[in-house]
Amino acid sequence: MIEENTLTYNEYVDIINTIGWKCPSKRLLEKGLKSSLTVKYIDNGQTVGMARLITDYGYMGLIADVMVKPEYQGKGIGKKLISNLISQASNSLEEGEQMMIQLLAATGKVDFYKKFGFKEKKEVVDAGMYMWLKK
């Protein structure tokens, strides 16, 4: 079952711990969730997958944190999550408007995102980049 915009800190932490990614502080994550469209997949009362679209609520969005617990991967959950986020963003537009949705694909996931119409930005940039800023 898909649920929109109700993802909690505890659900996020539960999933990210199964993936092994870095987890932000509770304060920063809760701020981030407030500025995102979120979607989660629930199976037998347990959140087993999630994704979010960080947005300026204008013309730009960034898909981030697409995560499905390992034992649920390969069952089409990621596809449902991304489809839902794209639908949420599309529903916010008025006739004739456009929104650019970007993402940084994890290693080996480029072909997954191409199925939704995402294109590599090689004609615009050399590579996606990131840094962890720590104080």
Biotite code that builds the C-alpha atoms (Angstrom):
import biotite.structure as struc

atoms = struc.array([
    struc.Atom([0.000, 0.000, 0.000], chain_id="A", res_id=1, res_name="MET", atom_name="CA", element="C"),
    struc.Atom([1.263, 3.472, -0.919], chain_id="A", res_id=2, res_name="ILE", atom_name="CA", element="C"),
    struc.Atom([0.903, 6.391, 1.477], chain_id="A", res_id=3, res_name="GLU", atom_name="CA", element="C"),
    struc.Atom([1.795, 9.993, 0.611], chain_id="A", res_id=4, res_name="GLU", atom_name="CA", element="C"),
    struc.Atom([3.408, 12.688, 2.750], chain_id="A", res_id=5, res_name="ASN", atom_name="CA", element="C"),
    struc.Atom([3.249, 10.898, 6.111], chain_id="A", res_id=6, res_name="THR", atom_name="CA", element="C"),
    struc.Atom([6.820, 9.566, 6.339], chain_id="A", res_id=7, res_name="LEU", atom_name="CA", element="C"),
    struc.Atom([8.191, 9.885, 9.867], chain_id="A", res_id=8, res_name="THR", atom_name="CA", element="C"),
    struc.Atom([11.706, 10.180, 11.192], chain_id="A", res_id=9, res_name="TYR", atom_name="CA", element="C"),
    struc.Atom([11.492, 6.716, 12.784], chain_id="A", res_id=10, res_name="ASN", atom_name="CA", element="C"),
    struc.Atom([10.349, 5.086, 9.533], chain_id="A", res_id=11, res_name="GLU", atom_name="CA", element="C"),
    struc.Atom([13.161, 6.781, 7.631], chain_id="A", res_id=12, res_name="TYR", atom_name="CA", element="C"),
    struc.Atom([15.776, 5.663, 10.175], chain_id="A", res_id=13, res_name="VAL", atom_name="CA", element="C"),
    struc.Atom([14.466, 2.094, 10.150], chain_id="A", res_id=14, res_name="ASP", atom_name="CA", element="C"),
    struc.Atom([14.833, 1.853, 6.378], chain_id="A", res_id=15, res_name="ILE", atom_name="CA", element="C"),
    struc.Atom([18.148, 3.691, 6.062], chain_id="A", res_id=16, res_name="ILE", atom_name="CA", element="C"),
    struc.Atom([19.679, 1.408, 8.690], chain_id="A", res_id=17, res_name="ASN", atom_name="CA", element="C"),
    struc.Atom([18.810, -1.645, 6.572], chain_id="A", res_id=18, res_name="THR", atom_name="CA", element="C"),
    struc.Atom([20.466, -0.037, 3.531], chain_id="A", res_id=19, res_name="ILE", atom_name="CA", element="C"),
    struc.Atom([23.617, 1.076, 5.330], chain_id="A", res_id=20, res_name="GLY", atom_name="CA", element="C"),
    struc.Atom([23.576, 4.714, 4.211], chain_id="A", res_id=21, res_name="TRP", atom_name="CA", element="C"),
    struc.Atom([24.568, 7.640, 6.425], chain_id="A", res_id=22, res_name="LYS", atom_name="CA", element="C"),
    struc.Atom([21.714, 8.930, 8.537], chain_id="A", res_id=23, res_name="CYS", atom_name="CA", element="C"),
    struc.Atom([21.324, 12.655, 9.202], chain_id="A", res_id=24, res_name="PRO", atom_name="CA", element="C"),
    struc.Atom([20.534, 14.001, 12.648], chain_id="A", res_id=25, res_name="SER", atom_name="CA", element="C"),
    struc.Atom([16.912, 13.962, 13.739], chain_id="A", res_id=26, res_name="LYS", atom_name="CA", element="C"),
    struc.Atom([16.736, 17.774, 13.594], chain_id="A", res_id=27, res_name="ARG", atom_name="CA", element="C"),
    struc.Atom([18.051, 17.984, 10.031], chain_id="A", res_id=28, res_name="LEU", atom_name="CA", element="C"),
    struc.Atom([16.009, 15.058, 8.760], chain_id="A", res_id=29, res_name="LEU", atom_name="CA", element="C"),
    struc.Atom([12.770, 16.412, 10.185], chain_id="A", res_id=30, res_name="GLU", atom_name="CA", element="C"),
    struc.Atom([13.477, 19.774, 8.507], chain_id="A", res_id=31, res_name="LYS", atom_name="CA", element="C"),
    struc.Atom([14.199, 17.951, 5.250], chain_id="A", res_id=32, res_name="GLY", atom_name="CA", element="C"),
    struc.Atom([11.004, 15.925, 5.390], chain_id="A", res_id=33, res_name="LEU", atom_name="CA", element="C"),
    struc.Atom([8.977, 19.134, 5.792], chain_id="A", res_id=34, res_name="LYS", atom_name="CA", element="C"),
    struc.Atom([10.378, 20.479, 2.514], chain_id="A", res_id=35, res_name="SER", atom_name="CA", element="C"),
    struc.Atom([9.737, 17.290, 0.581], chain_id="A", res_id=36, res_name="SER", atom_name="CA", element="C"),
    struc.Atom([6.961, 15.353, -1.028], chain_id="A", res_id=37, res_name="LEU", atom_name="CA", element="C"),
    struc.Atom([7.273, 11.837, 0.379], chain_id="A", res_id=38, res_name="THR", atom_name="CA", element="C"),
    struc.Atom([5.906, 8.444, -0.440], chain_id="A", res_id=39, res_name="VAL", atom_name="CA", element="C"),
    struc.Atom([6.187, 5.222, 1.509], chain_id="A", res_id=40, res_name="LYS", atom_name="CA", element="C"),
    struc.Atom([5.255, 1.642, 0.783], chain_id="A", res_id=41, res_name="TYR", atom_name="CA", element="C"),
    struc.Atom([3.628, -0.299, 3.610], chain_id="A", res_id=42, res_name="ILE", atom_name="CA", element="C"),
    struc.Atom([3.439, -4.088, 3.764], chain_id="A", res_id=43, res_name="ASP", atom_name="CA", element="C"),
    struc.Atom([1.637, -5.774, 6.670], chain_id="A", res_id=44, res_name="ASN", atom_name="CA", element="C"),
    struc.Atom([1.723, -2.557, 8.691], chain_id="A", res_id=45, res_name="GLY", atom_name="CA", element="C"),
    struc.Atom([5.480, -2.073, 8.215], chain_id="A", res_id=46, res_name="GLN", atom_name="CA", element="C"),
    struc.Atom([7.087, 0.661, 6.094], chain_id="A", res_id=47, res_name="THR", atom_name="CA", element="C"),
    struc.Atom([9.415, -1.216, 3.745], chain_id="A", res_id=48, res_name="VAL", atom_name="CA", element="C"),
    struc.Atom([10.226, 1.439, 1.144], chain_id="A", res_id=49, res_name="GLY", atom_name="CA", element="C"),
    struc.Atom([10.299, 5.199, 0.753], chain_id="A", res_id=50, res_name="MET", atom_name="CA", element="C"),
    struc.Atom([11.321, 8.007, -1.544], chain_id="A", res_id=51, res_name="ALA", atom_name="CA", element="C"),
    struc.Atom([11.135, 11.759, -1.458], chain_id="A", res_id=52, res_name="ARG", atom_name="CA", element="C"),
    struc.Atom([11.096, 14.670, -3.834], chain_id="A", res_id=53, res_name="LEU", atom_name="CA", element="C"),
    struc.Atom([12.837, 17.720, -2.426], chain_id="A", res_id=54, res_name="ILE", atom_name="CA", element="C"),
    struc.Atom([11.133, 20.699, -4.024], chain_id="A", res_id=55, res_name="THR", atom_name="CA", element="C"),
    struc.Atom([11.020, 24.460, -4.112], chain_id="A", res_id=56, res_name="ASP", atom_name="CA", element="C"),
    struc.Atom([7.283, 24.049, -4.789], chain_id="A", res_id=57, res_name="TYR", atom_name="CA", element="C"),
    struc.Atom([7.945, 25.875, -8.035], chain_id="A", res_id=58, res_name="GLY", atom_name="CA", element="C"),
    struc.Atom([9.736, 24.535, -11.073], chain_id="A", res_id=59, res_name="TYR", atom_name="CA", element="C"),
    struc.Atom([12.549, 22.440, -9.517], chain_id="A", res_id=60, res_name="MET", atom_name="CA", element="C"),
    struc.Atom([12.642, 19.117, -7.729], chain_id="A", res_id=61, res_name="GLY", atom_name="CA", element="C"),
    struc.Atom([15.246, 16.559, -6.731], chain_id="A", res_id=62, res_name="LEU", atom_name="CA", element="C"),
    struc.Atom([14.392, 12.922, -6.150], chain_id="A", res_id=63, res_name="ILE", atom_name="CA", element="C"),
    struc.Atom([16.356, 11.633, -3.178], chain_id="A", res_id=64, res_name="ALA", atom_name="CA", element="C"),
    struc.Atom([16.476, 8.775, -0.704], chain_id="A", res_id=65, res_name="ASP", atom_name="CA", element="C"),
    struc.Atom([14.847, 6.112, -2.851], chain_id="A", res_id=66, res_name="VAL", atom_name="CA", element="C"),
    struc.Atom([15.174, 3.140, -0.508], chain_id="A", res_id=67, res_name="MET", atom_name="CA", element="C"),
    struc.Atom([13.578, -0.289, -0.293], chain_id="A", res_id=68, res_name="VAL", atom_name="CA", element="C"),
    struc.Atom([14.525, -2.776, 2.400], chain_id="A", res_id=69, res_name="LYS", atom_name="CA", element="C"),
    struc.Atom([16.728, -5.484, 0.859], chain_id="A", res_id=70, res_name="PRO", atom_name="CA", element="C"),
    struc.Atom([14.258, -8.320, 1.401], chain_id="A", res_id=71, res_name="GLU", atom_name="CA", element="C"),
    struc.Atom([11.598, -6.356, -0.544], chain_id="A", res_id=72, res_name="TYR", atom_name="CA", element="C"),
    struc.Atom([13.780, -5.322, -3.494], chain_id="A", res_id=73, res_name="GLN", atom_name="CA", element="C"),
    struc.Atom([12.972, -6.667, -6.948], chain_id="A", res_id=74, res_name="GLY", atom_name="CA", element="C"),
    struc.Atom([9.209, -6.652, -6.304], chain_id="A", res_id=75, res_name="LYS", atom_name="CA", element="C"),
    struc.Atom([8.322, -3.435, -8.151], chain_id="A", res_id=76, res_name="GLY", atom_name="CA", element="C"),
    struc.Atom([8.128, -1.278, -5.013], chain_id="A", res_id=77, res_name="ILE", atom_name="CA", element="C"),
    struc.Atom([10.731, 1.221, -6.242], chain_id="A", res_id=78, res_name="GLY", atom_name="CA", element="C"),
    struc.Atom([8.793, 1.627, -9.480], chain_id="A", res_id=79, res_name="LYS", atom_name="CA", element="C"),
    struc.Atom([5.605, 2.383, -7.547], chain_id="A", res_id=80, res_name="LYS", atom_name="CA", element="C"),
    struc.Atom([7.404, 4.914, -5.345], chain_id="A", res_id=81, res_name="LEU", atom_name="CA", element="C"),
    struc.Atom([8.938, 6.839, -8.267], chain_id="A", res_id=82, res_name="ILE", atom_name="CA", element="C"),
    struc.Atom([5.695, 6.737, -10.264], chain_id="A", res_id=83, res_name="SER", atom_name="CA", element="C"),
    struc.Atom([3.829, 8.189, -7.301], chain_id="A", res_id=84, res_name="ASN", atom_name="CA", element="C"),
    struc.Atom([6.347, 11.027, -6.771], chain_id="A", res_id=85, res_name="LEU", atom_name="CA", element="C"),
    struc.Atom([6.199, 11.943, -10.452], chain_id="A", res_id=86, res_name="ILE", atom_name="CA", element="C"),
    struc.Atom([2.410, 11.917, -10.275], chain_id="A", res_id=87, res_name="SER", atom_name="CA", element="C"),
    struc.Atom([2.381, 14.150, -7.170], chain_id="A", res_id=88, res_name="GLN", atom_name="CA", element="C"),
    struc.Atom([4.665, 16.644, -8.924], chain_id="A", res_id=89, res_name="ALA", atom_name="CA", element="C"),
    struc.Atom([2.619, 16.535, -12.124], chain_id="A", res_id=90, res_name="SER", atom_name="CA", element="C"),
    struc.Atom([-0.604, 17.169, -10.214], chain_id="A", res_id=91, res_name="ASN", atom_name="CA", element="C"),
    struc.Atom([0.880, 20.389, -8.794], chain_id="A", res_id=92, res_name="SER", atom_name="CA", element="C"),
    struc.Atom([1.310, 21.874, -12.277], chain_id="A", res_id=93, res_name="LEU", atom_name="CA", element="C"),
    struc.Atom([-1.173, 23.949, -14.205], chain_id="A", res_id=94, res_name="GLU", atom_name="CA", element="C"),
    struc.Atom([-1.752, 23.484, -17.932], chain_id="A", res_id=95, res_name="GLU", atom_name="CA", element="C"),
    struc.Atom([1.364, 24.366, -19.949], chain_id="A", res_id=96, res_name="GLY", atom_name="CA", element="C"),
    struc.Atom([3.727, 24.497, -16.944], chain_id="A", res_id=97, res_name="GLU", atom_name="CA", element="C"),
    struc.Atom([6.900, 22.458, -16.624], chain_id="A", res_id=98, res_name="GLN", atom_name="CA", element="C"),
    struc.Atom([8.926, 21.225, -13.680], chain_id="A", res_id=99, res_name="MET", atom_name="CA", element="C"),
    struc.Atom([12.478, 19.915, -13.881], chain_id="A", res_id=100, res_name="MET", atom_name="CA", element="C"),
    struc.Atom([13.026, 16.849, -11.742], chain_id="A", res_id=101, res_name="ILE", atom_name="CA", element="C"),
    struc.Atom([16.621, 15.825, -11.187], chain_id="A", res_id=102, res_name="GLN", atom_name="CA", element="C"),
    struc.Atom([18.267, 12.943, -9.362], chain_id="A", res_id=103, res_name="LEU", atom_name="CA", element="C"),
    struc.Atom([21.609, 11.340, -8.679], chain_id="A", res_id=104, res_name="LEU", atom_name="CA", element="C"),
    struc.Atom([21.266, 7.671, -9.593], chain_id="A", res_id=105, res_name="ALA", atom_name="CA", element="C"),
    struc.Atom([23.001, 5.153, -7.368], chain_id="A", res_id=106, res_name="ALA", atom_name="CA", element="C"),
    struc.Atom([25.555, 2.937, -9.073], chain_id="A", res_id=107, res_name="THR", atom_name="CA", element="C"),
    struc.Atom([23.825, 0.489, -11.382], chain_id="A", res_id=108, res_name="GLY", atom_name="CA", element="C"),
    struc.Atom([20.435, 2.244, -11.261], chain_id="A", res_id=109, res_name="LYS", atom_name="CA", element="C"),
    struc.Atom([20.628, 4.500, -14.335], chain_id="A", res_id=110, res_name="VAL", atom_name="CA", element="C"),
    struc.Atom([18.609, 2.109, -16.515], chain_id="A", res_id=111, res_name="ASP", atom_name="CA", element="C"),
    struc.Atom([15.903, 1.889, -13.822], chain_id="A", res_id=112, res_name="PHE", atom_name="CA", element="C"),
    struc.Atom([15.365, 5.661, -13.967], chain_id="A", res_id=113, res_name="TYR", atom_name="CA", element="C"),
    struc.Atom([15.526, 5.815, -17.768], chain_id="A", res_id=114, res_name="LYS", atom_name="CA", element="C"),
    struc.Atom([12.326, 3.729, -17.815], chain_id="A", res_id=115, res_name="LYS", atom_name="CA", element="C"),
    struc.Atom([10.518, 6.760, -16.344], chain_id="A", res_id=116, res_name="PHE", atom_name="CA", element="C"),
    struc.Atom([11.902, 9.130, -18.982], chain_id="A", res_id=117, res_name="GLY", atom_name="CA", element="C"),
    struc.Atom([14.939, 10.446, -17.104], chain_id="A", res_id=118, res_name="PHE", atom_name="CA", element="C"),
    struc.Atom([17.893, 11.329, -19.292], chain_id="A", res_id=119, res_name="LYS", atom_name="CA", element="C"),
    struc.Atom([21.571, 11.493, -18.469], chain_id="A", res_id=120, res_name="GLU", atom_name="CA", element="C"),
    struc.Atom([22.798, 15.081, -18.329], chain_id="A", res_id=121, res_name="LYS", atom_name="CA", element="C"),
    struc.Atom([26.118, 14.437, -20.033], chain_id="A", res_id=122, res_name="LYS", atom_name="CA", element="C"),
    struc.Atom([25.379, 17.125, -22.598], chain_id="A", res_id=123, res_name="GLU", atom_name="CA", element="C"),
    struc.Atom([25.007, 19.646, -19.753], chain_id="A", res_id=124, res_name="VAL", atom_name="CA", element="C"),
    struc.Atom([27.419, 18.494, -17.031], chain_id="A", res_id=125, res_name="VAL", atom_name="CA", element="C"),
    struc.Atom([30.364, 16.148, -16.736], chain_id="A", res_id=126, res_name="ASP", atom_name="CA", element="C"),
    struc.Atom([29.112, 14.338, -13.630], chain_id="A", res_id=127, res_name="ALA", atom_name="CA", element="C"),
    struc.Atom([26.811, 14.587, -10.673], chain_id="A", res_id=128, res_name="GLY", atom_name="CA", element="C"),
    struc.Atom([28.783, 15.557, -7.596], chain_id="A", res_id=129, res_name="MET", atom_name="CA", element="C"),
    struc.Atom([28.301, 15.729, -3.841], chain_id="A", res_id=130, res_name="TYR", atom_name="CA", element="C"),
    struc.Atom([30.042, 16.500, -0.587], chain_id="A", res_id=131, res_name="MET", atom_name="CA", element="C"),
    struc.Atom([29.287, 15.884, 3.076], chain_id="A", res_id=132, res_name="TRP", atom_name="CA", element="C"),
    struc.Atom([29.591, 19.134, 5.030], chain_id="A", res_id=133, res_name="LEU", atom_name="CA", element="C"),
    struc.Atom([30.335, 18.557, 8.697], chain_id="A", res_id=134, res_name="LYS", atom_name="CA", element="C"),
    struc.Atom([30.582, 21.047, 11.527], chain_id="A", res_id=135, res_name="LYS", atom_name="CA", element="C"),
])
